[in-house]
Amino acid sequence: MSLLEPGRRVHVMGVGGAGMSGLALWLAERGARVSGCDVASSPVLDELAARRIAVLVGHDASHLAGVDSVVWSPAVARDSPELVAAAALGLELVDRPAALAQVTGATPTWGVAGTHGKTTATSMLVQVALAAGRDAGWLLGAPVLGVGANGHYGADGLVLEVDESYGTMAGVVPEALAVTNVEPDHLDHYGTLERLESAFADLVARVTGPVVAWADDPGAARALAHAARPTTVGAAPGREWRVEEVTLSRDGSRFALLGPGERLEVDLRVTGRHNVANAAVVAVLARTLGVEARAVERGLSNFLGAPRRFQRRGAWRGVDVVEDYAHLPGEIAATLAAAAELGYVRVGVVFQPHRVTRTLALLESFAPAFAGATLVIVTDLFRAGEPNPEGVTGERVATALAARGVVERVRYVPDLDSVPGALSESLDGLDLVLVLGAGDVGHVIGELPGGLA
């Protein structure tokens, strides 16, 4: 049995999640009859319903009538009555890693992997593929701005964000791969950095074609050592492709990319050296796959950014407000570095730590990441459904920041509803407010007194 058999009736449990909603769209556009359910209604479910995917709220065995296969999210408990009923009925049960293994095993796939930057880089690669005239499909964790939703079927293959969470990438088999970076993350699943790096090494070793990595990142360089056809990209000497002549502004980035016998001029509408690195690995992967240089340049110039990735939301009382998904120390440091390079001097940060296990594993790494911030307001954790038997709160992060003395002012404001008031009291002298986190901290922006200009 296979999810990809013509006319298959597929039910997706946890369809409101970023990865699962995109998969549901891809399967539906490919020809499957798709339904889905999740624990609560959401804008994502509304969008799926508008695209004629039958969506249901809650988990119930009645959802399984007429279904051939059930695809389930890691967020769904194994003892869910609906999942138990599906097993009793003898339906094909496919978790997300196995589903992606089926998809990539039958579909030519260009992948993007890395512990951060991969949604942005995948969106860039989609734009490049479209600029090259390919009927490309894609699966990633956010909509492709100006193009479409987070999932789309295309006859010429798939551009895939290769997600490492929950071991999802274990069965993925891309024909080509870009690696942005490899840093500590998802240690609740992998246990140690060594096991995480081993998973990336296994992924790279499975790739049947070229692998391109930002070799200035040590973890990405170590993963690249396992590739059959490796290519290095970076700003450091000795890379096969070099980034040079970088110019950053609040409106975008420009750089030259020099490779064997050629030079590309890249003009991005997004800023930051991290985005320069993302664009560089995408450009080199595309060139390695035979995409014409002008199509690469055109596709990257078409990239409009990704939601919650240094996304300017407006100005509040004369202070710019930017939202970013950054929640790992490396991402936070990169976001603050981008702000500094754009001329922002006194930066206030609202930070919502994400997950209990991640907060505990990375606690000592947060303080250096925030170095240079003027103010950091830390909220309580966004637990993402994780148990919290020890009662860990965001105060642990705030205390660690205050103890290191790398930030002028640190405040712990556990309740998101109280953040706008606390930020209002501390706004004087700031020229930028960054709202950082992978949870629901962005709601704070809509509650700022007086609204955004």
N, C-alpha and C positions, 0 to 999 in steps of 0.2 A: 504494500500500500504506500501511497505517496500523496502529500499535500498537493502536488503539482499535476495529478491526474485530471484530465478535462472534466469539468462539471462537478468536481468534488465539493461537498458541502462541509465547510470548515467553520467551527465555532471557536472564537478567540476569548479566553478568560483573562481578565485584566486588560481589556482593550483600551482603557483610558490612559495607559502608560505611554510614554513617548516612543519606546521601541515597538510596542505591540500595536499601537494605532497605525504606525507606518507599515508594518507587516500586513495588517488587515487590508489596508488600501492597496498594497502591491498585489496581494493575492486576488482581491476582487477585480482589479483592473486586468489581471492576467486571465480571468475567466472563472475563478472559483465562486461559489455562492457562499457568501460570508455573513456570519452573525457574530455578535460579541456581547460581553457583559462586563460590568465593573461594579464595585461596591457602592458608588455614588454617582449621581449625574454630574456632568461637567461640560464645559465648552467643547472639549475634545469629542465627547459622545455626540453632542449636537452637530459638530462638523461631520462626523462619520455618518450620522443619520441623513444629513443633507446630501451625502454621496451615495445614498441608497444601500447602506449597510444597516441591517437590522440590529439595533442596540437595545439592551435590556439592563435594568438596574438591579443589583443584587446577584446572588448566586443561588441557583435553584435547578433541580434535576429536570424540571419542565422545559428548560432551555434546550435540551438535547434532542428533542423530537426531530427526526429526519436528518440528524447530523451524521457525517461519516468520520470526521477527525476533530479532535479537540487540541488546540494549541494553548498552552497555559504559561502565564508569566511567573517568574520567580517570586513575585509578591503574593501569589495565590498559595494558601496553605495546602500541603499535600493531603490533609484530612478534610478538605472542603467537601461538603456533601455532594456538590455538583461534580467534582472531580472523581469522587468515590463512585458515584452513579455511572459516570462515563466508563470507568474501568469495568464495572459490573455488566454493562451493556456490551462490552467487547469492542468499544470504539477505539480507533487509533489515537493514542495519547502521545503528544509531541510537545516537549518543553521548548523554550525559545532557542537554546543552543542547538537542539536537534533540528528545529525548523530552519534555522539559518544554514545548517550543514546541508539540508536538502536543497535549499535555494541556491547556495553557492556551488554545490556539486553539479547542478544542472544548468547554471547560468554563468556566462563569462563575467567575472567580477573584478573590478578595480576597487581595492580596499584602502581605507585610511585608519591607522591605529595610533594609539598614544594615550597616556593618562590624562592629558588635557590638550585642547586645541583641535581635537579631531572633528567636532561638529563644524567648526569654522572651515577647516581644511577640506572636509567632505563637500560642503556647500561650494567651495571654490572649485573643486574637481568637477562637480556637476556643471557649473557654468562653463568650464573649459570643454567638457564633453559636448555640451550643446553648441558652443561656438564652433566646434569642429564638425558640426552637422550630424552628430550621432543621435539616433533615437534612444537616448539613455534613460534607464530607470534609476531609481535611487531609494535608499533606506537610510535614514539618519534621525538624530534626536530632536530636530527642530525643523520648521518649515524652511524651504529655500526661498528667501525673500525675493519677490518679484517674479517668481517662477511657479511655485506650487507648494503643496503640503509636504509633510515629512516622508511620504511614501508615494511612489509612482512606478508603474511598470513601463519598460521600454524594450522594444524588440532587439536593440543592439547591445543588450547587457545591462549590468547593474553597477552603480557606484554605491559602495557600502561603508558606513561608519562601523568599524569593527569594535564593538563594545567589550571591554574586558571584565565588566562587573559580573558577578555570579558565575564566572567561568564561561561566559557566553561565547567567547571566541574559540573555544576548544575544538569545535568541528568545522569552523569556517575555512574554506579553501579558495583564497583569491588567486587569480592568475597574475596579478600585479599588486604591489602594496607600497604605500608611503607610511613612514613611521615618524611622528612628530617629536616624541619624547617618551621616556619611561621613568616615572618617579613613584614614590610610595603612595599607594591608594588601594582601596578595597582589601585592606589587610584583614578585615573580618572574614573574607572568603579565603584568601591566599595564606594568611598566617604570617608570612615573612616577605620581605622584599625579594629575597632570593627565589622564592616560589613564584612570585609575580613575574620576575624577570625570566624565569624558566618558561612560563606560559607564553611570554612574548617571543622567546627564542623558538619554541615549538611552532608558533604561528608562522614566523619568518621562514622556518625550515620547510613548511608545507607549501610555500608559494612556488608556483610552477614557472613564473616569469621574473621580471625585474623587481627588486626591492630598493627603495630610495629612502634614506634616513637623514634627518638633521643631525649630523655627526658631532656637532658642538655639544650636544646633550650626551653625557656619558652613558646613560641607560639605553638610549637609542643606538649609540655606537656599538654597545655590547650585543644588542639584539641583531644588528646588521651583520655581525660576524658569522651568523648562522645561515646567511642567504647564499643561494647558489649563484645569483647574479646581482651582487651588491653595487650600489652607487652612493657615494658620500656627497652631501651638500652642507655648506656652512659658511661662516664668515672667517673662520680660522684658516691659517695657511695649510696647504696640503690637501684640501678638499678637491674632489674632481670637478665640482661646480662651486663657484665662489659668489657670495653676495657682496657687492661693493656699492659705493656711492649712495648710501641710504640717506634719504631726506624724509623727515617726519613733520607733519603739520596737523592742526586740529581737523583738517578736512580730508586727510589721507596720508599715503606713503608712496614714495617712489624709490626704486633701486634698480641697479643693473645686475644681471645674472650672467656670469661668464662660465662657459663650459668648453669642452673640446671643440675648438674651431668655430665657436659661435657666441653671440651676445644677445640677450633679451633685455628689453626695456620694460619694466613692470610698473604700472601706475594703478595703485589701489585706492578705493574710496574709504578704506578703514585705516586706522593708524596703529602704531605700536610695533616694536621690534619683534614681538611674538607673532604678529600677523605677517611680517616680512618673512619670518622663518616658515610659517605655514604655507604662504604663497610659493616660496622657493621650492619646497619639497614637492608640492603639487605640480609646479611648472616642469621640474626635472622628470617626474614620473611620466607626465604627459609627453614630453619630448622623447623619452626613452621608448614610449609606446608608439611613436611615429606621428603624433599630433603636430601639425605645422606650427612653427614658432609664432606666426601672426595670430593664429587661432588661440594659442595659449595666452598671448598678451591681451587679446580681445576678451577672452573669457574671464580673466582675472579682473579686467577693468569693469566688467559687468557685475561683479560680485558686490552686493549691497550691504554685506554684513550678515550677522546671525543674531537672532533675538537674544537679548541679555548678554551680549558680548561687547563690552565698552559701548553700550547703546546710550546715546545722549537722549535724555527724557525731557529736557527743557531747563529753564532757569527758575530758581526760587529765591525771591528777594535779592536778585542780582548775582546769585551764586549758581554756577552750572551744576546740574544733577545728572550723574551717569550711573546706569545699572549694569552690573556684570555678574555672570554666573560663577565667578571665581570663588572657590571654597577650599582649595588645597593651598598649602604654603607657596608652592611655586607659582601658581596662578595669581595669588594675591600679590606676590612680589612683582610679577610681570605687569600687572595692572597698575600698581603704584609707580613702577618705572616708566610706563607709558605716559601716565599723568605728568610725571616730572619732566619728561622730554618734551611735552607739549607746553611747558611753561607754567604749570600749576605749582604753586609754592606751598600754600597752606591748605592741606587736604584733610577733610573730615570723612570718616568711614563709618558706615553702619554695617556690622558684620553679624550674620547669623550662622553659627557653627552647624555643620551638617552631619548627622548620625552620631550615635554614642561611641561606637567602636572607632570611627575615624577620628573623633575628637580626642579620645584617650591615646590612640596610637601616634598622633601627630602633635600632641600638646606642646612639646618643647620646641617644635619647629615653627609655630605660629609667630612667636615674638620677633625673630629676625625678619620674617616676611613683612611685618608692618612697620619696619624701621623707616623713619622719615615722615610718617603720618603725624599730623598735628593733633587730631582727636580720633579716638576709636570708641564707638558705642557698640558694645557686645550685647546681643540679645540671648534669650534662651535657645537651646538646641532645637533644630528641626529634626525630629527623630526618624522620620521616614518609616515609621512602623516598627522600629527596633525596640526590643525590651530594654528597660533601664533599671535593673534591680538595685544598682548602687545609688540611684538618684543623681546621676551626673547632670550638671547644669552648665550653662554658658559662663557662669561665674568662674569656673576653673580656667577658662581661656582669659577672661579679664584679669584674674589674679596673676597669671603667668606673664601677661603683657606688662602689668604694672611693676612686677618684680624685676623685669629686665630693664626697665627705664628707657626703652627705645621710642616711646611715644610720649608727647607732652602731657596729654590728658587721656585717661581711660575711664569709661563709665560702664557699669553693668546695668542694663535696663531690660529685664527679662520679658516684659509684655510688649508685643509689637504695637499695641494701641498707645503705649506711653512714649514710643520713640519719637514721633513728630514733635511733641512738646519738649522732650529732652534735647532734640536737635535744634529746635528754635532757640532755646536758652543759650546754646553754644555756637551759634552761627557766626557771630561777629568775628571778622578777621579771616574767615575761610574764603577761598576762591573756587573750591570744588567740593562736592559731596559725592562720595562713591557708596552705592548700596550694593553690598556683596553677599552672595550666598546662592546655594542651589535649591533652597526651599521656597517659602512663601514670603520672604522678606520684602519683595518688590511691592507688596500691598502698601507698605509704608509711604511710597511715593505718592499714591493717590490720596493720602490722608494729610499731606503737608498743608498747614494752615494757609489759606489764601490761594492755594493751587500753584501750578507751574505756568510760567510765561512761555 
